[in-house]
Amino acid sequence: MSAFDALRIAGSGMTLHRKYLDAVSDNIANINTAAAPDQEAFKERFIVAQAVDYGSGTGGVRVAGAAFGSSEGKLVYSPTTRSPTRAATSGCPTSTSAPR
Protein backbone atom coordinates (compact mmCIF):
# COMPACT_ATOMS: atom_id res chain seq x y z
CA MET A 1 0.00 0.00 0.00
CA SER A 2 1.42 3.35 -1.03
CA ALA A 3 1.19 6.62 0.83
CA PHE A 4 -1.45 7.79 -1.65
CA ASP A 5 -3.61 4.75 -0.87
CA ALA A 6 -3.41 5.59 2.82
CA LEU A 7 -4.38 9.21 2.12
CA ARG A 8 -7.33 8.08 -0.04
CA ILE A 9 -8.57 5.75 2.70
CA ALA A 10 -8.24 8.52 5.29
CA GLY A 11 -10.05 10.89 2.93
CA SER A 12 -12.96 8.47 2.59
CA GLY A 13 -13.25 8.38 6.37
CA MET A 14 -13.23 12.18 6.55
CA THR A 15 -15.95 12.38 3.88
CA LEU A 16 -18.12 9.94 5.83
CA HIS A 17 -17.55 11.88 9.03
CA ARG A 18 -18.54 15.14 7.30
CA LYS A 19 -21.81 13.59 6.07
CA TYR A 20 -22.45 12.27 9.58
CA LEU A 21 -21.87 15.72 11.12
CA ASP A 22 -24.15 17.30 8.48
CA ALA A 23 -26.94 14.92 9.54
CA VAL A 24 -26.33 15.56 13.25
CA SER A 25 -26.35 19.34 12.79
CA ASP A 26 -29.55 19.13 10.73
CA ASN A 27 -31.18 17.03 13.45
CA ILE A 28 -30.11 19.47 16.18
CA ALA A 29 -31.27 22.50 14.19
CA ASN A 30 -34.73 20.99 13.73
CA ILE A 31 -35.20 19.40 17.15
CA ASN A 32 -38.00 21.81 18.10
CA THR A 33 -39.60 22.05 14.66
CA ALA A 34 -43.38 22.00 14.87
CA ALA A 35 -45.94 21.31 12.16
CA ALA A 36 -49.71 21.48 11.94
CA PRO A 37 -51.53 18.21 12.74
CA ASP A 38 -52.26 17.60 9.05
CA GLN A 39 -48.58 18.00 8.10
CA GLU A 40 -45.69 15.60 8.48
CA ALA A 41 -43.32 16.27 11.41
CA PHE A 42 -39.54 16.56 10.91
CA LYS A 43 -37.81 13.23 10.30
CA GLU A 44 -34.40 12.79 11.88
CA ARG A 45 -31.67 11.59 9.53
CA PHE A 46 -29.11 8.86 10.18
CA ILE A 47 -26.12 8.11 7.93
CA VAL A 48 -25.51 4.47 7.01
CA ALA A 49 -21.82 3.64 6.50
CA GLN A 50 -20.40 0.71 4.57
CA ALA A 51 -16.83 -0.60 4.50
CA VAL A 52 -15.20 -0.80 1.08
CA ASP A 53 -13.65 -4.18 0.24
CA TYR A 54 -10.16 -4.31 1.73
CA GLY A 55 -9.23 -7.40 -0.29
CA SER A 56 -9.26 -5.40 -3.52
CA GLY A 57 -6.64 -2.99 -2.23
CA THR A 58 -8.99 -0.01 -2.32
CA GLY A 59 -10.18 0.02 1.29
CA GLY A 60 -11.94 2.82 3.14
CA VAL A 61 -15.58 3.57 3.81
CA ARG A 62 -18.48 5.04 1.88
CA VAL A 63 -21.93 6.43 2.60
CA ALA A 64 -24.37 3.62 1.82
CA GLY A 65 -27.44 5.81 2.32
CA ALA A 66 -29.49 7.75 4.80
CA ALA A 67 -32.12 6.31 7.12
CA PHE A 68 -34.94 8.48 8.39
CA GLY A 69 -36.71 8.32 11.74
CA SER A 70 -40.43 8.33 12.38
CA SER A 71 -42.43 11.43 11.49
CA GLU A 72 -45.27 10.49 13.83
CA GLY A 73 -44.31 13.07 16.45
CA LYS A 74 -46.47 13.98 19.42
CA LEU A 75 -49.48 16.27 19.58
CA VAL A 76 -48.82 19.36 21.71
CA TYR A 77 -51.17 22.26 22.52
CA SER A 78 -49.48 25.64 22.19
CA PRO A 79 -51.37 28.49 23.88
CA THR A 80 -49.46 31.08 21.84
CA THR A 81 -50.78 29.72 18.51
CA ARG A 82 -54.15 28.56 19.91
CA SER A 83 -53.92 25.33 17.95
CA PRO A 84 -52.39 21.90 18.38
CA THR A 85 -49.08 21.25 16.63
CA ARG A 86 -47.12 18.09 15.95
CA ALA A 87 -43.60 18.13 17.43
CA ALA A 88 -40.84 15.86 16.15
CA THR A 89 -39.70 13.04 18.43
CA SER A 90 -36.81 10.62 18.31
CA GLY A 91 -37.47 7.25 16.82
CA CYS A 92 -35.89 4.33 15.05
CA PRO A 93 -34.81 4.61 11.43
CA THR A 94 -37.63 3.48 9.16
CA SER A 95 -36.48 3.90 5.57
CA THR A 96 -33.34 4.22 3.52
CA SER A 97 -32.59 6.39 0.52
CA ALA A 98 -29.60 7.69 -1.35
CA PRO A 99 -27.38 10.23 0.43
CA ARG A 100 -27.76 13.94 -0.23
N, C-alpha and C positions, 0 to 999 in steps of 0.2 A: 504494500500500500504506500503510495507516494504522499508527500505533504499536501498536494492538491486534493487528493481523495479525502484526507482527514479534514481539510478546510470545507470541502463540499458537504461532508457528513455533519460537521458542526453547523454549517449554514442551514441545513435542512432542519436541524433541531431548533435553531433560532427562529426560523420561519414558523414552525409549529407553535413555538412559545408566543410569538407575536399574535398569531390567530387566536390562541387561547386567551391572551390578555385583552384582545379586542372584544371577545365574547364576554369576559368577566366585567369589563368596563361598561359594556352595553347593558348587562344585567343589573349592575349597580345603579346606573343612570336611570333605569326604568323601574326600580323596585317599588316606588309609590305611584306608578302610573294607574290611573283609574279610567274606566270606560262605562258608558251607559249599559244598563242591563241587556239591551238588545245587541250590543257589540261584543266582539271578542276581546278578552283581557290580554295583556302582554304575555308572550310566551318566552320563558327563559331559554337561552341557547347554550348548548354544550358542544365542545369540539371533540370529535372522535379521531384519535390518532391510530396510525398503522405503521408497523415497522416495515422497512424495505428489505428485501431479501439480501442477507449478508453473504450468502453462498455465491452470489453472482459478482461480488466485488464492489457493488455499488453502495450498499449500506445506507443507513440514515433512517429518517422517519418522514411521513407525509400526512397531510390532512385527508382522512378518509371521508369526512362529511361532517355535518352538523346535526345534532339531535335537539329537538325542541321539547320543552316541558308542557305541562297541561295548561290550557287557557281557561279552565273552569273558573278559577278565582273564587272569591267569597263576596257575598252581597253585604254592603255596608251602607248605612244611612248617614248622609252628610247634612247636618243642619244648615250649613252655609249655602248649599246648592238646592236644598229642599227636595232632593230626589235621591233614590238609591243609586249607588254606583257599584261596579264590579271591580274589585281590587285584585291585582295579580298575586298569586301565592306560589310558593315553591312546590315542585312536584317532580316526578320521575320523567325522564325523557320518553317521548311517545312516538316520534317519527324521525326519520333521517332524510336529509337531502344533501345536495352538493354544497360545498363551502362557498362563501361569498367571495 
